[in-house]
Amino acid sequence: MKELHLVIVSPEKLVYEGKVSQATFPGSAGKFQVMADHAPIISTLSAGEVKYVAGQETQSLQIKGGFVEVKENQISVCVEL
């Protein structure tokens, strides 16, 4: 299975960096999921839960807001915790 490289940062710290098979975000227009070879997108994020699958484990993170950019199997996320 193809993987994505996910980087999540907050103003205070690096929250996560690594390979994931999918990620789900609380977009301002609704929840959306990103998998390998997703079309490029930039979206603002609302308060809610970011989920990502790394290996066999699903991780989650509560955020207050932020933004995400997806491009060429790279996901860059800046969030306020």
C-alpha positions in Angstrom: 0.0 0.0 0.0 1.2 3.4 -0.9 1.9 5.8 2.0 1.8 9.5 2.6 4.3 11.6 4.5 2.4 13.6 7.3 3.8 16.5 9.2 1.7 18.2 11.9 3.1 21.3 13.6 1.7 23.7 16.1 3.3 27.1 17.1 4.8 25.4 20.1 6.2 22.1 18.7 6.4 19.4 16.1 3.4 17.2 16.9 3.9 14.3 14.4 6.1 13.5 11.5 6.0 10.1 9.7 4.4 7.8 7.2 0.6 7.2 7.3 -1.8 5.3 5.1 -4.7 7.8 5.5 -5.7 10.9 7.5 -9.0 12.5 8.3 -9.4 16.3 8.9 -12.2 18.6 10.2 -12.4 20.9 7.2 -14.3 24.2 7.5 -16.7 22.8 4.9 -16.9 19.4 6.5 -14.9 16.4 7.4 -12.6 14.9 4.7 -10.2 12.0 4.3 -6.9 12.0 2.5 -5.4 8.8 1.0 -2.4 8.1 -1.3 -2.5 10.0 -4.6 -5.1 12.5 -3.4 -5.6 15.6 -5.6 -3.7 18.7 -4.4 -5.8 20.7 -1.9 -5.4 23.5 0.6 -8.1 23.8 3.3 -8.7 25.6 6.5 -9.5 23.4 9.5 -12.2 23.9 12.2 -12.1 22.8 15.8 -12.4 19.0 15.9 -10.4 15.8 15.6 -7.5 15.0 13.3 -7.1 11.2 12.8 -4.3 9.3 11.0 -3.4 5.7 10.5 0.3 4.9 11.1 1.0 1.2 10.6 -1.7 -0.7 12.5 -2.5 2.1 14.9 -5.0 4.9 14.6 -3.9 8.1 16.3 -6.1 11.1 17.0 -5.5 14.8 18.0 -8.0 17.4 19.1 -7.4 20.8 17.5 -8.9 24.3 17.8 -8.3 25.1 14.1 -5.6 25.4 11.5 -4.9 24.6 7.8 -3.7 21.7 5.7 -2.0 21.3 2.4 -1.9 18.1 0.4 0.5 17.8 -2.6 2.3 14.8 -4.1 1.6 12.5 -1.2 2.9 15.0 1.3 0.5 16.4 4.0 1.5 19.5 5.8 -0.7 20.5 8.7 -0.4 23.6 11.0 -2.8 23.5 13.9 -3.6 25.3 17.1 -4.0 22.8 20.0 
